[in-house]
Amino acid sequence: MASPLNTFRTITAEATTVSGTIYTAPSGVTSIILMAHAANVTTNIADVTFSHFNANTSTQTELVKDYSIPGNDAASLITGKLVIETGNSVTVVASANSSIKMTLSVLESLNA
């Protein structure tokens, strides 16, 4: 059976104090991140850094850096869509472990 042209995915991850990759565009696929939501699940302020990593140039670019989210609150970390080319990824790091939970809505589209 052939792979579908477009696939919607929901990606969830818990941010830690060590930068971690939460999504990488698979081989032969260009992805569009439709939404990147960060929820602070603690009662304290927590900071989050959300970045794009270009594997071809080894360049990491912060989309938000040390963004403070009040306790028991949430934030959208991108205001539009974000294109992730094959092999490239997004990473997240938080100011405290077990404080930030991420949810991404992703559209994966096969490259022509």
N, C-alpha and C positions, 0 to 999 in steps of 0.2 A: 504494500500500500504506500502511496506517495505521501510525503510530508505535507501538512497543510501550509498554504501560502502565508497565513497570518495566525498567530497564537497569542491569546491574552494570558498573562500570568500574574499572580499575586506573590510577592516575595516578602517574607517577614524575617526580621533579625533583631537580636538584642545587641546594642552597642556596648563596647567595653572601653577601658582606658587605653587599649592598644588598638591602633588603626587596623580595621579588618575589611576585607572585600565582602560586600553583601550581594553583588551581582556582576557577572561577566557575560557579555554578549557571546553566544555560542558561535562556533565556526559556521560560516555561510549565512549568518543572520545579522541584520541590522535591527537594533532594538530602539524603541522609543519609550522613555520613562514618562508616563502620563501624570503620575503623582508620586511625590516622595513625602511621606507623613512621619513626623517624629513625635512620639508621646512620652512625656515625662511621667513615669508611674510612681514617683516619690512625692513627698510633701516639700522637698527642698528644691531650690533652683538648680538646674543642671544645664551644662553647656554641651553643645554638639557641633562637630565639624563634619560636613558632608562634601566629598570631593569626587571629581572625575579623574580617572587614571588612563592616560593614553599609552598603551603597551608599545606602540611603534616608536615613540620618542622618549619613553620612560618619564613622561611629564605628569605630575599630579597638580591639578588645579582646584583650589577650594571654591565651592559654590556658595557655601556659608562657612564662616570660621568663628569658633567659640560663640555660637549663637545661644543666648540664654533663654531657656524655657522655664517659666514658673512651675512650681510643684502642681501636680494634678492638672496639667494643661498640655496643649499640643501645638504644633506648628507645621505649616507646609514649607518644605525646604526649597522648592522650586516654584517659580511663578508661571512658567510655561512648560512646554515639552522639552525633553533633553534627549538628543540622539546619541546612542552608544553604538559605535561601529564594532564589527567582529573583533574579538579579543580584548577590547577595552572594557573598563569596569568602573563601578562606583564604590567608594569606601566610606566608612563612618567611624568616628571615635567620639567618646563621651567623656565628660569630666569625672564621672563616677560610674563604677560598675553597677549593673542592675537598675539603672535610672532611666535610660532611653530605649524605647522599643520602636523599631522602624517598620513601616509598611510601604512597599513600592507597588504601583500598578504599571505593568510593562506590556507593551505590544511588540512581539517578535515577528519580523517579516523576513522571509527568505530572500537572499540576494539573487538578482537575475543573472 
